[in-house]
C-alpha cells in the first residue's frame, strides 16, 4: 500500500458518525499526578497495567475508533503477551502516538510557550510506524492573559504544527493537529472566541503553506469556553460560540474535529459536545461539514481511575466506568445525550 492509500485508510478507520478517540498519552509526570490522586505509585509496570486495562475493555471499539498512546506503551504487552497496539486493533481501535517532547518558554514572547520535538521527528515516526502507530498527535498551547498570546506566539506555534503535520504525511502517518487555547484565567467566553479564531486562522494558513493535505489530517481544538476563574457557560452558549468560530476558521476539507476536554469535568465535556452536535444539525445552525467528535483524556479516564484504585479486583468496575463514558459521548456525537443518562446508563 502506498503512502496516500495508507493515509486514506487510516482516516477511514478513525472517522465515522458514532465513535471518538481516547487520549491515553499522558507523560510520566502527568501519569504520576493522576495515580497519586488514587494512592497508586506510577512506574512502568503500573502504567502498563492501567493502559492494558483501558485497551482490553470489552466492546470499547463500539464507541472508540482510535487511541493516542505514550511512547513506552507501544512496546508494552498485556498479561497474555499481546502488544498493546495490537490489543487495541483487535477491537478496530487504531493505535496512535504522541510525538511532541513537551513545551517551554518562547523567546521574544514573554508568557507564550512553544513545543519541542521537531529534531529527529521523521526518524522517530518511522520507528513508531513499525511498532504499529498509524496516526500521531502534537500539541501547542496558548495561554490567555492581557498580553498573551502575542502575534509571535500565534505565528510560531502554527509554524511548528504545520511542520510536524507535513513530516507525518510524508511518512504515511495521519497527523492530529492540536492547538489548545488554555482555560486557565478569568477571561470570558468572548475573549476565548477571539483568541481561538486567531489561532485557527493562523494554523490553517501555515498548514496550506507547508502543503499539508487537509483531507488526511484531524483537528483537535479546544471548545470555546470561559476561563476557569470566570463564570461558567451553559452548553448552548458553548455550542453557539464554538460553531461560530469553527465555521469561520476550519476548511470543510478537514474530515473530523475531535475536541479536547481541556480540564472540563467528564459530565460537562459530554454535555457541551452534545449541545454542539444538536446545534450543528438544527435548522438554526449554519451547519457543520465535519464530524464533531472527541479526543478526550481525563474526561474519559477519570471515572475509571477512581473505580480502579490500583486494585486488580476493581478491573471490571473500572472498565465499566470507561465504557459508560465512551457510550455517553457516542450519544452526544448525535445530540442524543441527556443528563438522566448519567444515572440510567450503566
FIMI-180887 format. One record per residue (C-alpha): residue number from 0; residue in one letter; x, y, z. Coordinates in steps of 0.1 Angstrom, whole numbers, plus 5000, padded with zeros to 4 digits. Layout:
N
(atom NUM A (X Y Z))
...
//
This chain:
346
(atom 0 X (5000 5000 5000))
(atom 1 X (5014 5034 4990))
(atom 2 X (5016 5063 5014))
(atom 3 X (4985 5081 5001))
(atom 4 X (4965 5049 5003))
(atom 5 X (4977 5044 5039))
(atom 6 X (4966 5079 5049))
(atom 7 X (4932 5075 5034))
(atom 8 X (4927 5041 5050))
(atom 9 X (4937 5055 5084))
(atom 10 X (4912 5084 5081))
(atom 11 X (4885 5059 5071))
(atom 12 X (4893 5037 5101))
(atom 13 X (4893 5067 5125))
(atom 14 X (4864 5088 5113))
(atom 15 X (4827 5078 5115))
(atom 16 X (4795 5092 5129))
(atom 17 X (4795 5074 5163))
(atom 18 X (4830 5070 5177))
(atom 19 X (4858 5091 5190))
(atom 20 X (4894 5090 5201))
(atom 21 X (4907 5081 5236))
(atom 22 X (4938 5101 5246))
(atom 23 X (4959 5078 5268))
(atom 24 X (4992 5095 5261))
(atom 25 X (4999 5112 5294))
(atom 26 X (5036 5118 5301))
(atom 27 X (5052 5100 5330))
(atom 28 X (5050 5132 5353))
(atom 29 X (5013 5136 5344))
(atom 30 X (5006 5100 5350))
(atom 31 X (5023 5102 5384))
(atom 32 X (4999 5131 5394))
(atom 33 X (4968 5110 5382))
(atom 34 X (4980 5080 5401))
(atom 35 X (4989 5100 5432))
(atom 36 X (4952 5110 5435))
(atom 37 X (4942 5073 5439))
(atom 38 X (4973 5064 5460))
(atom 39 X (4990 5044 5433))
(atom 40 X (5027 5046 5426))
(atom 41 X (5035 5054 5390))
(atom 42 X (5061 5032 5374))
(atom 43 X (5065 5013 5342))
(atom 44 X (5045 4983 5354))
(atom 45 X (5016 5002 5370))
(atom 46 X (5013 5023 5338))
(atom 47 X (5013 4991 5317))
(atom 48 X (4986 4976 5339))
(atom 49 X (4965 5007 5336))
(atom 50 X (4968 5011 5299))
(atom 51 X (4962 4973 5294))
(atom 52 X (4930 4977 5314))
(atom 53 X (4919 5005 5291))
(atom 54 X (4926 4988 5259))
(atom 55 X (4911 4954 5269))
(atom 56 X (4878 4969 5279))
(atom 57 X (4851 4947 5262))
(atom 58 X (4831 4965 5235))
(atom 59 X (4852 4997 5237))
(atom 60 X (4856 4996 5199))
(atom 61 X (4819 5003 5195))
(atom 62 X (4825 5038 5208))
(atom 63 X (4862 5044 5204))
(atom 64 X (4879 5044 5169))
(atom 65 X (4915 5054 5179))
(atom 66 X (4938 5057 5209))
(atom 67 X (4967 5080 5214))
(atom 68 X (4995 5062 5232))
(atom 69 X (5026 5073 5250))
(atom 70 X (5059 5062 5236))
(atom 71 X (5066 5035 5262))
(atom 72 X (5032 5019 5256))
(atom 73 X (5040 5010 5220))
(atom 74 X (5064 4983 5232))
(atom 75 X (5044 4971 5262))
(atom 76 X (5024 4939 5264))
(atom 77 X (4993 4928 5283))
(atom 78 X (4993 4898 5307))
(atom 79 X (4988 4875 5277))
(atom 80 X (5019 4888 5259))
(atom 81 X (4999 4907 5233))
(atom 82 X (5015 4941 5223))
(atom 83 X (4992 4969 5234))
(atom 84 X (4989 4984 5199))
(atom 85 X (4977 4950 5187))
(atom 86 X (4953 4947 5216))
(atom 87 X (4937 4980 5205))
(atom 88 X (4935 4969 5169))
(atom 89 X (4917 4937 5179))
(atom 90 X (4887 4959 5185))
(atom 91 X (4894 4980 5154))
(atom 92 X (4908 5008 5176))
(atom 93 X (4936 5025 5156))
(atom 94 X (4968 5029 5176))
(atom 95 X (4984 5064 5175))
(atom 96 X (5013 5081 5192))
(atom 97 X (5021 5115 5209))
(atom 98 X (5053 5127 5193))
(atom 99 X (5059 5162 5208))
(atom 100 X (5085 5165 5236))
(atom 101 X (5069 5190 5259))
(atom 102 X (5069 5228 5260))
(atom 103 X (5090 5257 5272))
(atom 104 X (5091 5295 5270))
(atom 105 X (5091 5311 5236))
(atom 106 X (5120 5335 5234))
(atom 107 X (5109 5370 5224))
(atom 108 X (5073 5364 5235))
(atom 109 X (5071 5366 5274))
(atom 110 X (5043 5344 5286))
(atom 111 X (5039 5324 5254))
(atom 112 X (5051 5288 5251))
(atom 113 X (5064 5266 5223))
(atom 114 X (5066 5228 5219))
(atom 115 X (5098 5209 5213))
(atom 116 X (5104 5177 5193))
(atom 117 X (5109 5185 5156))
(atom 118 X (5145 5174 5156))
(atom 119 X (5147 5138 5145))
(atom 120 X (5109 5136 5141))
(atom 121 X (5109 5117 5108))
(atom 122 X (5132 5091 5122))
(atom 123 X (5111 5086 5153))
(atom 124 X (5079 5084 5132))
(atom 125 X (5094 5057 5111))
(atom 126 X (5101 5036 5142))
(atom 127 X (5067 5043 5157))
(atom 128 X (5051 5032 5124))
(atom 129 X (5069 4999 5126))
(atom 130 X (5056 4995 5161))
(atom 131 X (5020 4998 5149))
(atom 132 X (5012 5036 5152))
(atom 133 X (4992 5049 5123))
(atom 134 X (4985 5084 5134))
(atom 135 X (5003 5109 5156))
(atom 136 X (4994 5139 5178))
(atom 137 X (5012 5172 5185))
(atom 138 X (5000 5198 5210))
(atom 139 X (5007 5235 5211))
(atom 140 X (4993 5256 5239))
(atom 141 X (4982 5292 5240))
(atom 142 X (4978 5309 5274))
(atom 143 X (4953 5338 5276))
(atom 144 X (4964 5369 5296))
(atom 145 X (4961 5406 5289))
(atom 146 X (4992 5403 5267))
(atom 147 X (4990 5367 5255))
(atom 148 X (4991 5351 5231))
(atom 149 X (5013 5376 5213))
(atom 150 X (5014 5377 5175))
(atom 151 X (5047 5360 5176))
(atom 152 X (5033 5332 5198))
(atom 153 X (5004 5326 5174))
(atom 154 X (5026 5325 5143))
(atom 155 X (5054 5304 5158))
(atom 156 X (5032 5278 5172))
(atom 157 X (5013 5275 5139))
(atom 158 X (5045 5270 5121))
(atom 159 X (5056 5242 5143))
(atom 160 X (5022 5224 5140))
(atom 161 X (5024 5227 5102))
(atom 162 X (5060 5214 5100))
(atom 163 X (5050 5184 5122))
(atom 164 X (5020 5176 5101))
(atom 165 X (5039 5178 5069))
(atom 166 X (5065 5153 5082))
(atom 167 X (5038 5130 5094))
(atom 168 X (5021 5128 5060))
(atom 169 X (5054 5122 5042))
(atom 170 X (5059 5091 5064))
(atom 171 X (5023 5079 5059))
(atom 172 X (5011 5089 5094))
(atom 173 X (4979 5108 5098))
(atom 174 X (4986 5140 5119))
(atom 175 X (4963 5152 5146))
(atom 176 X (4969 5189 5149))
(atom 177 X (4962 5202 5184))
(atom 178 X (4962 5239 5191))
(atom 179 X (4949 5243 5226))
(atom 180 X (4938 5277 5239))
(atom 181 X (4940 5271 5277))
(atom 182 X (4912 5275 5301))
(atom 183 X (4934 5290 5329))
(atom 184 X (4925 5325 5338))
(atom 185 X (4895 5347 5343))
(atom 186 X (4888 5357 5307))
(atom 187 X (4852 5355 5294))
(atom 188 X (4839 5333 5266))
(atom 189 X (4842 5362 5241))
(atom 190 X (4879 5365 5248))
(atom 191 X (4884 5328 5243))
(atom 192 X (4865 5330 5210))
(atom 193 X (4887 5359 5198))
(atom 194 X (4919 5340 5205))
(atom 195 X (4907 5307 5192))
(atom 196 X (4897 5323 5159))
(atom 197 X (4931 5339 5156))
(atom 198 X (4949 5307 5164))
(atom 199 X (4929 5285 5140))
(atom 200 X (4932 5310 5111))
(atom 201 X (4970 5311 5116))
(atom 202 X (4972 5273 5119))
(atom 203 X (4954 5267 5086))
(atom 204 X (4974 5294 5068))
(atom 205 X (5006 5275 5079))
(atom 206 X (4992 5241 5070))
(atom 207 X (4984 5252 5035))
(atom 208 X (5019 5269 5031))
(atom 209 X (5035 5236 5041))
(atom 210 X (5014 5216 5017))
(atom 211 X (4995 5196 5043))
(atom 212 X (4966 5176 5028))
(atom 213 X (4936 5187 5048))
(atom 214 X (4916 5156 5039))
(atom 215 X (4942 5135 5056))
(atom 216 X (4946 5152 5089))
(atom 217 X (4924 5157 5120))
(atom 218 X (4920 5188 5141))
(atom 219 X (4919 5186 5179))
(atom 220 X (4909 5221 5192))
(atom 221 X (4895 5234 5224))
(atom 222 X (4859 5242 5227))
(atom 223 X (4852 5279 5231))
(atom 224 X (4848 5283 5269))
(atom 225 X (4852 5309 5296))
(atom 226 X (4883 5307 5318))
(atom 227 X (4882 5286 5349))
(atom 228 X (4881 5317 5371))
(atom 229 X (4852 5332 5352))
(atom 230 X (4815 5323 5353))
(atom 231 X (4805 5290 5338))
(atom 232 X (4788 5289 5304))
(atom 233 X (4757 5269 5296))
(atom 234 X (4762 5242 5269))
(atom 235 X (4741 5261 5244))
(atom 236 X (4763 5291 5248))
(atom 237 X (4794 5270 5244))
(atom 238 X (4779 5254 5213))
(atom 239 X (4770 5287 5196))
(atom 240 X (4804 5302 5203))
(atom 241 X (4823 5271 5192))
(atom 242 X (4804 5265 5160))
(atom 243 X (4806 5302 5150))
(atom 244 X (4844 5301 5152))
(atom 245 X (4848 5267 5136))
(atom 246 X (4827 5278 5106))
(atom 247 X (4848 5309 5102))
(atom 248 X (4881 5292 5105))
(atom 249 X (4882 5255 5096))
(atom 250 X (4880 5244 5060))
(atom 251 X (4853 5219 5050))
(atom 252 X (4881 5196 5037))
(atom 253 X (4890 5186 5072))
(atom 254 X (4872 5153 5078))
(atom 255 X (4868 5155 5116))
(atom 256 X (4871 5178 5145))
(atom 257 X (4879 5159 5177))
(atom 258 X (4876 5182 5206))
(atom 259 X (4900 5181 5236))
(atom 260 X (4883 5182 5270))
(atom 261 X (4908 5207 5284))
(atom 262 X (4901 5205 5321))
(atom 263 X (4863 5201 5319))
(atom 264 X (4846 5176 5342))
(atom 265 X (4835 5144 5324))
(atom 266 X (4798 5153 5325))
(atom 267 X (4805 5189 5314))
(atom 268 X (4826 5177 5284))
(atom 269 X (4798 5153 5273))
(atom 270 X (4770 5179 5277))
(atom 271 X (4789 5205 5257))
(atom 272 X (4797 5180 5229))
(atom 273 X (4760 5171 5228))
(atom 274 X (4750 5207 5226))
(atom 275 X (4775 5213 5197))
(atom 276 X (4761 5184 5177))
(atom 277 X (4725 5193 5184))
(atom 278 X (4731 5229 5172))
(atom 279 X (4751 5217 5142))
(atom 280 X (4721 5196 5130))
(atom 281 X (4694 5221 5138))
(atom 282 X (4677 5243 5113))
(atom 283 X (4690 5274 5131))
(atom 284 X (4727 5264 5126))
(atom 285 X (4748 5272 5096))
(atom 286 X (4757 5236 5096))
(atom 287 X (4790 5217 5101))
(atom 288 X (4808 5200 5072))
(atom 289 X (4830 5179 5096))
(atom 290 X (4824 5152 5120))
(atom 291 X (4822 5167 5155))
(atom 292 X (4838 5142 5179))
(atom 293 X (4861 5138 5208))
(atom 294 X (4897 5131 5217))
(atom 295 X (4893 5131 5254))
(atom 296 X (4918 5120 5280))
(atom 297 X (4909 5128 5316))
(atom 298 X (4872 5133 5307))
(atom 299 X (4871 5096 5297))
(atom 300 X (4896 5081 5321))
(atom 301 X (4888 5099 5354))
(atom 302 X (4858 5078 5365))
(atom 303 X (4877 5046 5355))
(atom 304 X (4907 5057 5376))
(atom 305 X (4886 5063 5406))
(atom 306 X (4869 5029 5403))
(atom 307 X (4902 5011 5398))
(atom 308 X (4923 5025 5427))
(atom 309 X (4952 5002 5416))
(atom 310 X (4934 4971 5427))
(atom 311 X (4931 4940 5404))
(atom 312 X (4896 4932 5419))
(atom 313 X (4884 4965 5406))
(atom 314 X (4894 4959 5370))
(atom 315 X (4859 4952 5358))
(atom 316 X (4844 4982 5376))
(atom 317 X (4870 5004 5360))
(atom 318 X (4863 4991 5326))
(atom 319 X (4826 4995 5331))
(atom 320 X (4832 5032 5341))
(atom 321 X (4853 5038 5309))
(atom 322 X (4828 5021 5287))
(atom 323 X (4799 5042 5302))
(atom 324 X (4817 5075 5294))
(atom 325 X (4826 5063 5259))
(atom 326 X (4790 5053 5253))
(atom 327 X (4776 5086 5267))
(atom 328 X (4800 5106 5244))
(atom 329 X (4788 5084 5215))
(atom 330 X (4753 5095 5222))
(atom 331 X (4765 5131 5224))
(atom 332 X (4780 5127 5189))
(atom 333 X (4745 5126 5175))
(atom 334 X (4730 5150 5200))
(atom 335 X (4710 5123 5218))
(atom 336 X (4727 5125 5253))
(atom 337 X (4705 5135 5282))
(atom 338 X (4716 5143 5318))
(atom 339 X (4695 5115 5330))
(atom 340 X (4717 5091 5311))
(atom 341 X (4743 5096 5337))
(atom 342 X (4721 5076 5361))
(atom 343 X (4701 5054 5337))
(atom 344 X (4730 5040 5316))
(atom 345 X (4753 5016 5334))
//
